[in-house]
Amino acid sequence: MTAAESDRSLMLLLDTHMFLWMVEGHPRLGAETAKTLNHAAREERIAVSAITPWEIGVLVAKKRIDLHRDLMEWVRDSLSRPGVTLVPLEPEIAVASTHLPFDMHPDPADRILVATARHLGASLVTADEELLKLSKKGHFRGIDASR
């Protein structure tokens, strides 16, 4: 049983690449994580930060990803999936992202994701090694999505 499954009320905040992997059925999404996400979606415990559509838009603009259709259509369809909730960028989250009580790289999207997870008391689902290291140090809850 995963950490997320042991606390069925726990919200799962998806890192941007996790949201893409979940929606697109990417093979890098671990089988255990896919099962956890499916279960969480049925219980409406999947959260997506408002920064995620922005970050996906940046990746599309830089041609680092190709969604094979209109970006806004993809975003709307993906956010309307059952069990997915868009978390607004509240002022408390924005400010907290600039004053995290630990050293972290300056990437604004990652800082907002971490601040959002801390604000919600959610687990951040990610395959980002740097974020997972911070999670293991106890700065926030994290789930390794490569499992």
NUFIFI-404586 format. One record per residue: residue number from 1; residue in one letter; x, y, z of N, C-alpha, C in turn. Coordinates in nm, 3 decimals, always signed. Layout:
! NUFIFI-404586
{NUM; 'A'; {X; Y; Z}; {X; Y; Z}; {X; Y; Z}},
...
This chain:
! NUFIFI-404586
{1; 'M'; {+0.085; -0.118; +0.000}; {+0.000; +0.000; +0.000}; {+0.089; +0.124; +0.000}},
{2; 'T'; {+0.053; +0.223; -0.079}; {+0.132; +0.345; -0.086}; {+0.096; +0.438; +0.028}},
{3; 'A'; {+0.180; +0.539; +0.048}; {+0.154; +0.638; +0.153}; {+0.021; +0.707; +0.127}},
{4; 'A'; {-0.009; +0.735; +0.000}; {-0.134; +0.804; -0.032}; {-0.255; +0.717; -0.002}},
{5; 'E'; {-0.243; +0.587; -0.027}; {-0.354; +0.497; -0.002}; {-0.378; +0.476; +0.147}},
{6; 'S'; {-0.273; +0.492; +0.229}; {-0.290; +0.471; +0.372}; {-0.372; +0.583; +0.436}},
{7; 'D'; {-0.377; +0.700; +0.373}; {-0.460; +0.809; +0.423}; {-0.556; +0.848; +0.310}},
{8; 'R'; {-0.671; +0.787; +0.310}; {-0.765; +0.803; +0.199}; {-0.820; +0.944; +0.185}},
{9; 'S'; {-0.804; +1.029; +0.287}; {-0.854; +1.166; +0.277}; {-0.749; +1.262; +0.223}},
{10; 'L'; {-0.629; +1.214; +0.199}; {-0.519; +1.299; +0.158}; {-0.532; +1.343; +0.012}},
{11; 'M'; {-0.525; +1.473; -0.010}; {-0.529; +1.529; -0.145}; {-0.393; +1.504; -0.211}},
{12; 'L'; {-0.395; +1.473; -0.339}; {-0.273; +1.452; -0.416}; {-0.258; +1.567; -0.515}},
{13; 'L'; {-0.154; +1.646; -0.498}; {-0.123; +1.755; -0.589}; {-0.027; +1.703; -0.694}},
{14; 'L'; {-0.064; +1.718; -0.820}; {+0.020; +1.665; -0.928}; {+0.120; +1.768; -0.976}},
{15; 'D'; {+0.246; +1.728; -0.981}; {+0.348; +1.808; -1.047}; {+0.306; +1.819; -1.194}},
{16; 'T'; {+0.352; +1.921; -1.263}; {+0.307; +1.943; -1.401}; {+0.331; +1.822; -1.490}},
{17; 'H'; {+0.449; +1.763; -1.483}; {+0.474; +1.647; -1.568}; {+0.384; +1.529; -1.530}},
{18; 'M'; {+0.348; +1.520; -1.401}; {+0.258; +1.412; -1.359}; {+0.119; +1.431; -1.419}},
{19; 'F'; {+0.073; +1.554; -1.421}; {-0.057; +1.582; -1.482}; {-0.054; +1.543; -1.630}},
{20; 'L'; {+0.052; +1.582; -1.698}; {+0.067; +1.544; -1.840}; {+0.070; +1.392; -1.855}},
{21; 'W'; {+0.149; +1.324; -1.772}; {+0.160; +1.178; -1.781}; {+0.027; +1.111; -1.753}},
{22; 'M'; {-0.046; +1.159; -1.654}; {-0.175; +1.099; -1.620}; {-0.274; +1.117; -1.736}},
{23; 'V'; {-0.284; +1.238; -1.786}; {-0.381; +1.265; -1.893}; {-0.345; +1.191; -2.021}},
{24; 'E'; {-0.217; +1.188; -2.053}; {-0.172; +1.128; -2.178}; {-0.144; +0.978; -2.167}},
{25; 'G'; {-0.154; +0.922; -2.046}; {-0.125; +0.779; -2.028}; {+0.019; +0.746; -2.060}},
{26; 'H'; {+0.108; +0.833; -2.020}; {+0.251; +0.819; -2.051}; {+0.309; +0.694; -1.984}},
{27; 'P'; {+0.392; +0.619; -2.056}; {+0.450; +0.496; -2.000}; {+0.544; +0.518; -1.882}},
{28; 'R'; {+0.596; +0.640; -1.862}; {+0.685; +0.665; -1.748}; {+0.609; +0.674; -1.616}},
{29; 'L'; {+0.476; +0.685; -1.622}; {+0.396; +0.685; -1.501}; {+0.399; +0.545; -1.442}},
{30; 'G'; {+0.450; +0.533; -1.322}; {+0.463; +0.402; -1.258}; {+0.328; +0.336; -1.238}},
{31; 'A'; {+0.325; +0.204; -1.243}; {+0.200; +0.128; -1.229}; {+0.135; +0.151; -1.094}},
{32; 'E'; {+0.215; +0.153; -0.988}; {+0.161; +0.176; -0.854}; {+0.102; +0.317; -0.843}},
{33; 'T'; {+0.173; +0.414; -0.902}; {+0.125; +0.553; -0.899}; {-0.003; +0.566; -0.981}},
{34; 'A'; {-0.009; +0.502; -1.097}; {-0.130; +0.507; -1.179}; {-0.250; +0.453; -1.102}},
{35; 'K'; {-0.229; +0.345; -1.031}; {-0.336; +0.286; -0.951}; {-0.379; +0.382; -0.840}},
{36; 'T'; {-0.281; +0.442; -0.774}; {-0.311; +0.540; -0.668}; {-0.389; +0.658; -0.723}},
{37; 'L'; {-0.348; +0.709; -0.840}; {-0.416; +0.823; -0.901}; {-0.559; +0.788; -0.942}},
{38; 'N'; {-0.579; +0.669; -0.997}; {-0.714; +0.627; -1.034}; {-0.805; +0.621; -0.912}},
{39; 'H'; {-0.752; +0.566; -0.803}; {-0.829; +0.557; -0.680}; {-0.860; +0.698; -0.627}},
{40; 'A'; {-0.760; +0.784; -0.626}; {-0.779; +0.921; -0.577}; {-0.878; +0.998; -0.664}},
{41; 'A'; {-0.876; +0.976; -0.794}; {-0.970; +1.044; -0.883}; {-1.113; +1.003; -0.851}},
{42; 'R'; {-1.135; +0.875; -0.822}; {-1.269; +0.830; -0.785}; {-1.319; +0.897; -0.657}},
{43; 'E'; {-1.225; +0.934; -0.571}; {-1.259; +1.001; -0.445}; {-1.245; +1.153; -0.453}},
{44; 'E'; {-1.222; +1.205; -0.574}; {-1.207; +1.349; -0.599}; {-1.097; +1.411; -0.513}},
{45; 'R'; {-0.979; +1.344; -0.516}; {-0.865; +1.389; -0.438}; {-0.744; +1.425; -0.524}},
{46; 'I'; {-0.768; +1.456; -0.651}; {-0.659; +1.498; -0.739}; {-0.664; +1.650; -0.751}},
{47; 'A'; {-0.554; +1.715; -0.717}; {-0.545; +1.860; -0.726}; {-0.440; +1.899; -0.830}},
{48; 'V'; {-0.471; +2.005; -0.903}; {-0.380; +2.060; -1.002}; {-0.367; +2.210; -0.973}},
{49; 'S'; {-0.246; +2.255; -0.957}; {-0.221; +2.396; -0.929}; {-0.252; +2.482; -1.051}},
{50; 'A'; {-0.295; +2.604; -1.026}; {-0.319; +2.700; -1.134}; {-0.192; +2.729; -1.213}},
{51; 'I'; {-0.075; +2.703; -1.156}; {+0.051; +2.726; -1.228}; {+0.072; +2.621; -1.337}},
{52; 'T'; {+0.007; +2.506; -1.324}; {+0.031; +2.395; -1.418}; {-0.011; +2.429; -1.562}},
{53; 'P'; {-0.131; +2.485; -1.586}; {-0.161; +2.522; -1.726}; {-0.061; +2.622; -1.783}},
{54; 'W'; {-0.013; +2.714; -1.701}; {+0.088; +2.809; -1.746}; {+0.215; +2.736; -1.786}},
{55; 'E'; {+0.259; +2.643; -1.700}; {+0.383; +2.570; -1.728}; {+0.368; +2.484; -1.853}},
{56; 'I'; {+0.253; +2.423; -1.872}; {+0.230; +2.344; -1.993}; {+0.232; +2.435; -2.116}},
{57; 'G'; {+0.172; +2.553; -2.103}; {+0.176; +2.650; -2.213}; {+0.317; +2.690; -2.249}},
{58; 'V'; {+0.402; +2.708; -2.150}; {+0.543; +2.742; -2.174}; {+0.612; +2.627; -2.248}},
{59; 'L'; {+0.586; +2.504; -2.205}; {+0.648; +2.388; -2.271}; {+0.603; +2.375; -2.416}},
{60; 'V'; {+0.477; +2.402; -2.442}; {+0.426; +2.398; -2.580}; {+0.490; +2.509; -2.662}},
{61; 'A'; {+0.496; +2.631; -2.606}; {+0.554; +2.745; -2.678}; {+0.701; +2.720; -2.713}},
{62; 'K'; {+0.772; +2.652; -2.623}; {+0.913; +2.621; -2.649}; {+0.931; +2.496; -2.734}},
{63; 'K'; {+0.818; +2.435; -2.773}; {+0.818; +2.313; -2.854}; {+0.887; +2.196; -2.784}},
{64; 'R'; {+0.880; +2.196; -2.650}; {+0.935; +2.083; -2.574}; {+0.833; +1.971; -2.563}},
{65; 'I'; {+0.704; +2.004; -2.581}; {+0.599; +1.903; -2.588}; {+0.504; +1.940; -2.700}},
{66; 'D'; {+0.435; +1.839; -2.753}; {+0.335; +1.860; -2.857}; {+0.209; +1.786; -2.813}},
{67; 'L'; {+0.103; +1.861; -2.790}; {-0.022; +1.802; -2.744}; {-0.110; +1.755; -2.860}},
{68; 'H'; {-0.069; +1.781; -2.981}; {-0.139; +1.737; -3.102}; {-0.280; +1.795; -3.115}},
{69; 'R'; {-0.305; +1.907; -3.045}; {-0.430; +1.980; -3.060}; {-0.416; +2.115; -2.991}},
{70; 'D'; {-0.518; +2.194; -2.999}; {-0.517; +2.327; -2.941}; {-0.489; +2.320; -2.791}},
{71; 'L'; {-0.396; +2.403; -2.744}; {-0.355; +2.403; -2.604}; {-0.472; +2.429; -2.510}},
{72; 'M'; {-0.551; +2.531; -2.536}; {-0.661; +2.565; -2.446}; {-0.765; +2.454; -2.442}},
{73; 'E'; {-0.791; +2.391; -2.555}; {-0.884; +2.277; -2.559}; {-0.831; +2.163; -2.474}},
{74; 'W'; {-0.701; +2.135; -2.485}; {-0.639; +2.029; -2.406}; {-0.651; +2.060; -2.257}},
{75; 'V'; {-0.621; +2.184; -2.219}; {-0.627; +2.224; -2.078}; {-0.770; +2.209; -2.026}},
{76; 'R'; {-0.867; +2.262; -2.098}; {-1.007; +2.252; -2.052}; {-1.051; +2.106; -2.037}},
{77; 'D'; {-1.022; +2.025; -2.137}; {-1.061; +1.884; -2.132}; {-0.991; +1.812; -2.015}},
{78; 'S'; {-0.863; +1.840; -1.996}; {-0.786; +1.772; -1.893}; {-0.832; +1.811; -1.753}},
{79; 'L'; {-0.864; +1.939; -1.734}; {-0.909; +1.985; -1.603}; {-1.053; +1.943; -1.573}},
{80; 'S'; {-1.126; +1.901; -1.675}; {-1.265; +1.858; -1.652}; {-1.275; +1.708; -1.627}},
{81; 'R'; {-1.162; +1.640; -1.621}; {-1.162; +1.496; -1.591}; {-1.223; +1.472; -1.453}},
{82; 'P'; {-1.295; +1.361; -1.438}; {-1.352; +1.330; -1.306}; {-1.245; +1.323; -1.198}},
{83; 'G'; {-1.274; +1.384; -1.084}; {-1.185; +1.377; -0.969}; {-1.075; +1.479; -0.965}},
{84; 'V'; {-1.066; +1.565; -1.069}; {-0.959; +1.665; -1.077}; {-1.014; +1.802; -1.034}},
{85; 'T'; {-0.941; +1.866; -0.944}; {-0.978; +1.999; -0.895}; {-0.865; +2.096; -0.923}},
{86; 'L'; {-0.897; +2.210; -0.982}; {-0.798; +2.315; -1.005}; {-0.786; +2.398; -0.877}},
{87; 'V'; {-0.663; +2.411; -0.827}; {-0.637; +2.490; -0.707}; {-0.591; +2.629; -0.750}},
{88; 'P'; {-0.666; +2.732; -0.712}; {-0.626; +2.868; -0.752}; {-0.496; +2.910; -0.684}},
{89; 'L'; {-0.429; +3.006; -0.745}; {-0.308; +3.061; -0.686}; {-0.350; +3.171; -0.589}},
{90; 'E'; {-0.376; +3.129; -0.467}; {-0.416; +3.222; -0.361}; {-0.297; +3.309; -0.321}},
{91; 'P'; {-0.324; +3.431; -0.273}; {-0.213; +3.515; -0.228}; {-0.124; +3.448; -0.123}},
{92; 'E'; {-0.185; +3.370; -0.034}; {-0.107; +3.301; +0.069}; {-0.006; +3.204; +0.008}},
{93; 'I'; {-0.048; +3.137; -0.099}; {+0.041; +3.042; -0.166}; {+0.152; +3.119; -0.240}},
{94; 'A'; {+0.114; +3.224; -0.310}; {+0.212; +3.303; -0.385}; {+0.320; +3.358; -0.292}},
{95; 'V'; {+0.278; +3.416; -0.180}; {+0.374; +3.472; -0.086}; {+0.457; +3.362; -0.021}},
{96; 'A'; {+0.393; +3.254; +0.020}; {+0.466; +3.144; +0.083}; {+0.573; +3.088; -0.011}},
{97; 'S'; {+0.547; +3.088; -0.141}; {+0.645; +3.034; -0.237}; {+0.773; +3.116; -0.240}},
{98; 'T'; {+0.766; +3.240; -0.195}; {+0.884; +3.327; -0.195}; {+0.960; +3.321; -0.063}},
{99; 'H'; {+0.900; +3.255; +0.038}; {+0.960; +3.249; +0.172}; {+0.955; +3.107; +0.228}},
{100; 'L'; {+0.990; +3.009; +0.149}; {+0.991; +2.871; +0.199}; {+1.096; +2.859; +0.308}},
{101; 'P'; {+1.066; +2.786; +0.415}; {+1.159; +2.778; +0.528}; {+1.274; +2.679; +0.508}},
{102; 'F'; {+1.317; +2.661; +0.385}; {+1.428; +2.572; +0.353}; {+1.485; +2.616; +0.218}},
{103; 'D'; {+1.608; +2.575; +0.189}; {+1.671; +2.610; +0.062}; {+1.610; +2.528; -0.049}},
{104; 'M'; {+1.579; +2.597; -0.158}; {+1.520; +2.531; -0.274}; {+1.561; +2.609; -0.398}},
{105; 'H'; {+1.572; +2.540; -0.511}; {+1.607; +2.607; -0.636}; {+1.503; +2.715; -0.669}},
{106; 'P'; {+1.539; +2.812; -0.751}; {+1.453; +2.928; -0.773}; {+1.338; +2.910; -0.873}},
{107; 'D'; {+1.321; +2.792; -0.934}; {+1.216; +2.772; -1.033}; {+1.081; +2.813; -0.974}},
{108; 'P'; {+1.015; +2.916; -1.031}; {+0.890; +2.966; -0.971}; {+0.778; +2.863; -0.972}},
{109; 'A'; {+0.766; +2.784; -1.075}; {+0.658; +2.685; -1.081}; {+0.676; +2.580; -0.972}},
{110; 'D'; {+0.797; +2.530; -0.956}; {+0.822; +2.431; -0.850}; {+0.799; +2.490; -0.712}},
{111; 'R'; {+0.841; +2.614; -0.692}; {+0.819; +2.679; -0.562}; {+0.669; +2.694; -0.534}},
{112; 'I'; {+0.592; +2.728; -0.635}; {+0.446; +2.741; -0.616}; {+0.384; +2.605; -0.590}},
{113; 'L'; {+0.430; +2.501; -0.659}; {+0.378; +2.367; -0.633}; {+0.407; +2.323; -0.490}},
{114; 'V'; {+0.528; +2.346; -0.442}; {+0.564; +2.309; -0.306}; {+0.481; +2.389; -0.206}},
{115; 'A'; {+0.470; +2.519; -0.228}; {+0.390; +2.602; -0.137}; {+0.243; +2.559; -0.139}},
{116; 'T'; {+0.193; +2.519; -0.254}; {+0.054; +2.472; -0.264}; {+0.036; +2.343; -0.187}},
{117; 'A'; {+0.129; +2.251; -0.203}; {+0.120; +2.123; -0.130}; {+0.122; +2.149; +0.020}},
{118; 'R'; {+0.210; +2.236; +0.065}; {+0.217; +2.268; +0.207}; {+0.089; +2.335; +0.254}},
{119; 'H'; {+0.036; +2.427; +0.175}; {-0.087; +2.499; +0.209}; {-0.206; +2.404; +0.222}},
{120; 'L'; {-0.216; +2.309; +0.130}; {-0.327; +2.214; +0.130}; {-0.306; +2.097; +0.226}},
{121; 'G'; {-0.182; +2.076; +0.270}; {-0.152; +1.955; +0.345}; {-0.159; +1.833; +0.255}},
{122; 'A'; {-0.131; +1.854; +0.127}; {-0.140; +1.750; +0.024}; {-0.004; +1.686; +0.002}},
{123; 'S'; {-0.006; +1.571; -0.063}; {+0.117; +1.508; -0.109}; {+0.143; +1.551; -0.252}},
{124; 'L'; {+0.264; +1.593; -0.280}; {+0.304; +1.632; -0.415}; {+0.350; +1.506; -0.488}},
{125; 'V'; {+0.282; +1.471; -0.594}; {+0.316; +1.353; -0.675}; {+0.411; +1.400; -0.784}},
{126; 'T'; {+0.533; +1.349; -0.781}; {+0.636; +1.397; -0.873}; {+0.739; +1.289; -0.900}},
{127; 'A'; {+0.811; +1.305; -1.010}; {+0.927; +1.221; -1.039}; {+1.054; +1.307; -1.036}},
{128; 'D'; {+1.040; +1.432; -0.999}; {+1.151; +1.526; -0.992}; {+1.240; +1.491; -0.874}},
{129; 'E'; {+1.363; +1.451; -0.902}; {+1.455; +1.405; -0.798}; {+1.482; +1.513; -0.693}},
{130; 'E'; {+1.498; +1.637; -0.735}; {+1.525; +1.746; -0.640}; {+1.407; +1.766; -0.545}},
{131; 'L'; {+1.286; +1.761; -0.597}; {+1.168; +1.776; -0.512}; {+1.155; +1.656; -0.418}},
{132; 'L'; {+1.183; +1.538; -0.468}; {+1.174; +1.419; -0.383}; {+1.276; +1.424; -0.270}},
{133; 'K'; {+1.395; +1.478; -0.296}; {+1.496; +1.492; -0.190}; {+1.445; +1.585; -0.080}},
{134; 'L'; {+1.382; +1.697; -0.120}; {+1.327; +1.790; -0.022}; {+1.215; +1.724; +0.059}},
{135; 'S'; {+1.135; +1.643; -0.008}; {+1.027; +1.572; +0.059}; {+1.084; +1.475; +0.163}},
{136; 'K'; {+1.190; +1.404; +0.126}; {+1.251; +1.308; +0.219}; {+1.311; +1.376; +0.341}},
{137; 'K'; {+1.342; +1.504; +0.328}; {+1.393; +1.580; +0.442}; {+1.279; +1.630; +0.531}},
{138; 'G'; {+1.155; +1.603; +0.491}; {+1.040; +1.638; +0.574}; {+0.982; +1.777; +0.550}},
{139; 'H'; {+1.020; +1.844; +0.442}; {+0.970; +1.979; +0.416}; {+0.826; +1.980; +0.364}},
{140; 'F'; {+0.784; +1.872; +0.305}; {+0.647; +1.853; +0.257}; {+0.631; +1.705; +0.225}},
{141; 'R'; {+0.508; +1.662; +0.208}; {+0.484; +1.522; +0.171}; {+0.502; +1.506; +0.021}},
{142; 'G'; {+0.570; +1.401; -0.018}; {+0.590; +1.374; -0.159}; {+0.567; +1.226; -0.189}},
{143; 'I'; {+0.528; +1.199; -0.310}; {+0.511; +1.062; -0.358}; {+0.594; +1.048; -0.485}},
{144; 'D'; {+0.679; +0.948; -0.487}; {+0.763; +0.921; -0.602}; {+0.679; +0.857; -0.711}},
{145; 'A'; {+0.657; +0.930; -0.818}; {+0.567; +0.887; -0.925}; {+0.627; +0.782; -1.017}},
{146; 'S'; {+0.755; +0.752; -1.000}; {+0.815; +0.652; -1.088}; {+0.785; +0.510; -1.043}},
{147; 'R'; {+0.719; +0.495; -0.930}; {+0.685; +0.362; -0.877}; {+0.564; +0.305; -0.946}},
